[in-house]
Amino acid sequence: MRKTGNMENQRRSVTIRDVAETAGVSVSTVSRVLNGKVDVAKETKNHILSIIDDLGYSTNLAARSMRSQKKNLIGLIMPDIAYPFAIEVMKGVNRAIAESEFDLLVYTSGDVRKRGRVTSEQKYITLLAKSISDGVIVVAPVASEYNIDKPIVSIDPVMSHPNYPSVHATNYEGSRAAMEYLIGLGHKRIGFINGRTELESANRRLSGYRDALKKNGIPIKEELIASGDYTTETGVKCGRQLLSLKNRPTAIFASNDQMAMGVYQVAEEMGLRIPEDFSLVGFDNISESKYLGLTTVDQFISEQGYGAMQMLIQIINEVPLEKQTLKVQTQLVVRSSCREYHES
């Protein structure tokens, strides 16, 4: 009961008085900061602005007075729209938008590695959810909960069961399928490049890697596990790390296709051939993987975007969801980047 009460307090609209009390200043001081007055000390001003971000306070009075009215606008927040994963998500979202009466507004921080993403993500959500949109989709969020009373759906959340509806692929099962395929080809020394560790998807794929080795009686060697962040740059770094080992892996499983592309770059630099010198598997099945001949796990990213948008529209239209979590089934796609391995 106590926990429920706290959640209700978090979800109510934050007022200027809440900001003042939390910051330990007067309401008039907060008001002067919000109105751009120059008679507030810089340290005090920065402290108040930080509290505003933390509490998710919205200053749009006109929007708040109209929040009961439907705006037919949905917000999409993602860390980087330039990466193929984001593009595939947007394809699915766009398809659902085309079938609906809603328009779409996209916000991005421009880089998954940018500092302060928690603050900027909360700021965008506050702006969109409390002012100009009917609901928000957040892609690969860095926060596990939000103090907003408007509909929110996440894609690839930070935990399996966040306090809002979510969409994700069967990451563990997909990882197991990739590993069983490599092991079935005779590979035992398999390198793994992990993704962003704050995301549930990365942790589930790592668990699939480890469990597949255990099931097949293959020792887990930590030197074969490299830490990436789902970007091509870390794919290059981790690829060099693994392929520079004295006893290098006979296969590498990159937990997304972007990092697998980094491994391709390293192979070219080192004069290694795929799959003649080592096999390579990715995860995502973005369009580029087809042209590279990359064996990968399809997580049907576009369908995740489409499903998330449909869920959000249902919530906005007050239609009950059958499930709070939509799980999209993964599928192994075999191409030419792997070959059988026989110990000499």
C-alpha positions in Angstrom: 0.0 0.0 0.0 2.8 2.4 0.9 4.5 1.8 -2.5 1.3 2.4 -4.4 0.9 5.7 -2.5 4.4 6.8 -3.5 3.6 6.0 -7.2 0.5 8.1 -7.0 2.4 11.0 -5.6 5.0 10.7 -8.4 2.3 10.7 -11.1 0.5 13.8 -10.0 1.3 17.0 -11.8 4.4 18.8 -10.4 3.8 22.4 -9.4 6.1 25.4 -9.1 5.6 25.1 -5.3 7.0 21.6 -5.5 10.1 22.9 -7.3 10.5 25.7 -4.7 10.2 23.4 -1.7 12.6 20.8 -3.2 15.1 23.5 -4.1 14.8 25.2 -0.7 13.9 28.6 -2.2 10.8 30.8 -2.6 8.2 30.4 -5.3 9.1 33.9 -6.5 12.8 32.9 -7.0 11.7 29.9 -9.1 9.4 32.2 -11.1 12.3 34.6 -11.7 14.5 31.8 -13.0 11.7 30.5 -15.3 11.2 34.0 -16.7 14.9 34.5 -17.4 15.5 37.2 -14.8 19.2 38.1 -14.3 18.9 38.9 -10.5 19.3 35.3 -9.4 22.8 34.0 -8.5 24.2 31.6 -11.1 24.6 28.7 -8.5 21.0 29.1 -7.3 19.8 29.3 -10.9 21.6 26.1 -11.9 20.3 24.3 -8.7 16.7 25.3 -9.5 17.1 24.2 -13.2 18.4 20.8 -12.0 15.4 20.4 -9.7 13.1 21.2 -12.5 14.6 18.5 -14.7 14.6 16.0 -11.9 10.9 16.6 -11.0 9.8 16.8 -14.6 8.1 20.2 -14.1 6.4 21.7 -17.2 6.0 25.4 -17.5 3.5 25.4 -20.3 0.4 26.7 -18.6 -1.7 26.8 -21.7 -1.0 23.2 -22.5 -1.8 22.2 -18.9 -5.1 23.9 -19.0 -5.9 22.0 -22.2 -4.5 18.6 -21.2 -8.0 17.0 -21.3 -8.2 17.7 -25.0 -6.8 15.3 -27.6 -4.0 16.7 -29.7 -3.7 13.9 -32.3 0.1 14.1 -31.9 2.5 11.4 -30.7 6.1 11.9 -29.5 8.9 9.5 -30.4 12.1 9.8 -28.3 15.2 8.0 -29.4 18.9 8.4 -28.6 20.2 8.5 -32.2 18.1 8.5 -35.4 21.2 7.9 -37.6 21.7 4.3 -36.6 20.0 1.5 -38.6 18.1 0.2 -35.5 16.5 3.6 -35.1 15.7 3.8 -38.8 14.0 0.4 -38.7 12.0 1.4 -35.6 10.8 4.5 -37.4 9.7 2.5 -40.4 7.3 0.6 -38.2 6.2 3.7 -36.4 5.6 5.4 -39.7 3.4 2.6 -40.9 1.2 2.7 -37.8 1.0 6.5 -38.0 -0.1 6.3 -41.7 -2.9 4.0 -40.6 -4.0 6.4 -37.8 -5.3 9.9 -37.3 -2.2 10.9 -35.4 0.9 12.9 -36.5 4.4 12.2 -35.2 7.1 14.4 -33.6 10.6 13.0 -33.1 13.1 14.1 -30.5 16.7 12.8 -30.3 19.8 13.5 -28.3 21.9 12.6 -31.3 24.2 10.0 -29.7 23.7 7.0 -27.4 26.9 7.9 -25.6 26.1 11.5 -24.8 26.4 12.4 -21.2 23.4 13.5 -19.2 21.0 11.3 -21.2 18.8 10.6 -18.2 18.2 14.3 -17.8 17.6 15.0 -21.4 15.3 12.0 -21.8 13.2 13.2 -18.8 13.1 16.7 -20.3 11.9 15.6 -23.6 9.2 13.3 -22.1 8.1 16.2 -19.8 7.8 18.5 -22.8 6.0 16.1 -25.0 3.8 14.3 -22.5 2.8 17.3 -20.5 2.3 19.8 -23.3 1.9 19.0 -26.9 1.3 15.2 -27.4 -1.2 12.6 -26.4 1.5 10.0 -25.5 5.1 9.1 -26.0 7.2 6.2 -27.3 10.7 5.9 -25.8 13.3 3.8 -27.6 16.0 2.2 -25.5 15.2 4.4 -22.5 17.8 5.0 -19.8 15.2 5.5 -17.0 13.1 2.7 -15.6 10.1 4.9 -14.6 8.8 8.4 -15.2 6.7 10.7 -13.1 4.2 11.4 -15.9 0.5 10.6 -16.0 0.3 10.5 -19.8 0.6 7.2 -21.8 4.2 6.0 -22.4 5.3 2.8 -24.2 9.0 1.8 -24.4 10.9 -0.2 -27.0 13.9 -2.2 -25.7 13.5 -1.1 -22.0 16.1 -1.1 -19.3 14.3 -3.9 -17.4 12.0 -6.8 -18.2 9.0 -5.4 -16.5 9.1 -1.6 -16.3 6.1 0.3 -14.8 4.8 1.2 -18.2 3.9 -1.0 -21.3 6.9 -2.1 -23.4 8.0 -4.0 -26.5 11.0 -6.1 -26.9 12.3 -9.1 -28.8 12.9 -12.6 -27.3 16.6 -11.7 -26.9 17.6 -14.7 -24.8 16.1 -17.2 -27.2 17.6 -15.4 -30.2 21.1 -15.5 -28.6 20.7 -19.2 -27.8 19.7 -19.9 -31.4 22.8 -18.1 -32.7 25.1 -20.0 -30.3 23.6 -23.4 -30.9 24.2 -22.8 -34.6 27.8 -21.9 -34.1 28.4 -24.8 -31.7 26.6 -27.1 -34.2 29.2 -26.1 -36.8 32.0 -27.3 -34.4 33.0 -24.0 -32.8 34.0 -24.1 -29.1 36.1 -21.0 -28.8 33.5 -18.4 -29.5 34.1 -14.7 -28.8 31.2 -12.5 -27.7 30.7 -8.7 -28.0 28.2 -7.4 -25.5 25.9 -4.4 -25.9 24.9 -1.6 -23.6 24.8 -3.2 -20.2 22.1 -0.9 -18.8 19.6 -2.4 -21.3 17.8 -5.7 -20.7 18.4 -6.8 -24.3 22.2 -6.8 -23.8 21.9 -8.7 -20.5 19.6 -11.3 -22.0 21.8 -11.9 -25.0 24.9 -12.3 -22.8 22.9 -14.8 -20.7 22.0 -16.7 -23.9 25.7 -16.9 -24.8 26.7 -18.2 -21.4 23.9 -20.7 -21.0 24.5 -22.2 -24.5 28.1 -22.8 -23.6 27.2 -24.4 -20.3 24.5 -26.6 -21.8 27.1 -27.9 -24.3 29.8 -28.5 -21.7 32.1 -25.7 -23.1 34.0 -23.7 -20.5 33.2 -20.0 -20.3 36.3 -17.9 -20.8 36.0 -14.3 -19.7 38.8 -13.3 -22.1 36.4 -14.1 -24.9 33.8 -11.6 -23.7 34.3 -8.0 -24.8 32.3 -5.0 -23.7 30.7 -3.0 -26.4 27.8 -0.5 -26.6 25.9 -1.4 -29.8 28.0 1.0 -31.9 30.3 0.3 -34.8 33.2 2.0 -33.1 33.1 -0.4 -30.2 32.7 -3.3 -32.6 36.0 -2.2 -34.0 37.6 -2.0 -30.6 36.2 -5.3 -29.4 37.0 -7.0 -32.6 40.7 -6.0 -32.3 40.7 -7.1 -28.7 39.4 -10.6 -29.6 41.2 -11.2 -32.8 44.5 -10.1 -31.2 44.4 -12.9 -28.7 47.2 -15.4 -29.0 44.6 -18.1 -29.3 42.0 -16.1 -31.2 38.3 -17.3 -31.3 37.2 -19.4 -34.3 33.9 -17.5 -34.3 32.6 -14.2 -33.0 29.0 -13.5 -31.9 28.4 -9.7 -31.9 25.2 -8.8 -30.1 24.1 -6.5 -32.8 24.8 -6.0 -36.5 26.4 -2.6 -36.0 29.2 -4.1 -33.9 29.5 -7.0 -36.4 30.2 -4.4 -39.1 33.1 -3.1 -36.9 34.4 -6.7 -36.8 34.4 -6.8 -40.6 36.5 -3.6 -40.6 39.0 -5.2 -38.2 39.2 -8.4 -40.3 40.1 -6.3 -43.4 42.7 -4.4 -41.4 44.3 -7.7 -40.2 44.1 -9.5 -43.5 41.6 -12.1 -42.2 38.8 -13.5 -44.2 35.2 -14.2 -43.1 34.3 -17.1 -42.9 37.6 -18.7 -44.0 39.6 -17.5 -40.9 36.7 -17.1 -38.5 32.9 -17.1 -38.5 30.8 -14.2 -37.6 27.2 -13.8 -36.4 25.3 -10.6 -35.6 21.9 -9.7 -34.1 19.2 -7.4 -35.6 19.0 -8.3 -39.3 19.3 -4.6 -40.4 19.3 -4.2 -44.2 23.1 -3.8 -44.5 23.6 -7.3 -43.1 22.0 -8.9 -46.1 24.5 -7.3 -48.5 27.4 -8.3 -46.3 26.2 -11.9 -46.2 26.0 -11.7 -42.4 24.4 -14.6 -40.5 22.3 -12.8 -37.9 19.2 -13.0 -35.6 16.2 -11.1 -36.9 14.4 -9.3 -34.2 11.9 -7.7 -36.6 12.7 -4.2 -35.4 10.1 -2.5 -37.7 7.4 -4.7 -36.2 8.5 -3.6 -32.8 8.0 0.0 -33.8 4.6 -0.8 -35.3 3.5 -2.8 -32.3 4.6 0.0 -29.9 2.6 2.6 -31.8 -0.5 0.4 -31.9 -0.2 -0.2 -28.1 0.1 3.6 -27.4 -2.9 4.4 -29.6 -4.9 1.9 -27.8 -4.0 3.4 -24.4 -4.8 6.9 -25.7 -8.2 5.8 -27.0 -8.8 4.1 -23.6 -8.9 0.6 -25.1 -7.5 -1.9 -22.5 -4.3 -3.7 -23.5 -4.4 -7.5 -23.5 -0.8 -7.6 -22.2 1.5 -4.9 -20.8 4.5 -6.4 -22.7 4.7 -7.3 -26.4 7.3 -9.9 -27.1 8.4 -10.2 -30.7 9.8 -13.6 -31.6 13.3 -13.7 -33.0 14.5 -15.9 -35.9 18.0 -17.0 -37.0 18.9 -15.9 -40.6 21.7 -18.1 -42.0 23.9 -16.5 -44.7 27.5 -16.9 -45.7 29.5 -15.5 -42.8 29.9 -18.9 -41.0 31.5 -22.2 -41.8 32.1 -25.5 -40.2 35.2 -25.7 -37.9 37.2 -28.9 -37.4 40.1 -28.9 -34.9 43.4 -29.8 -36.5 
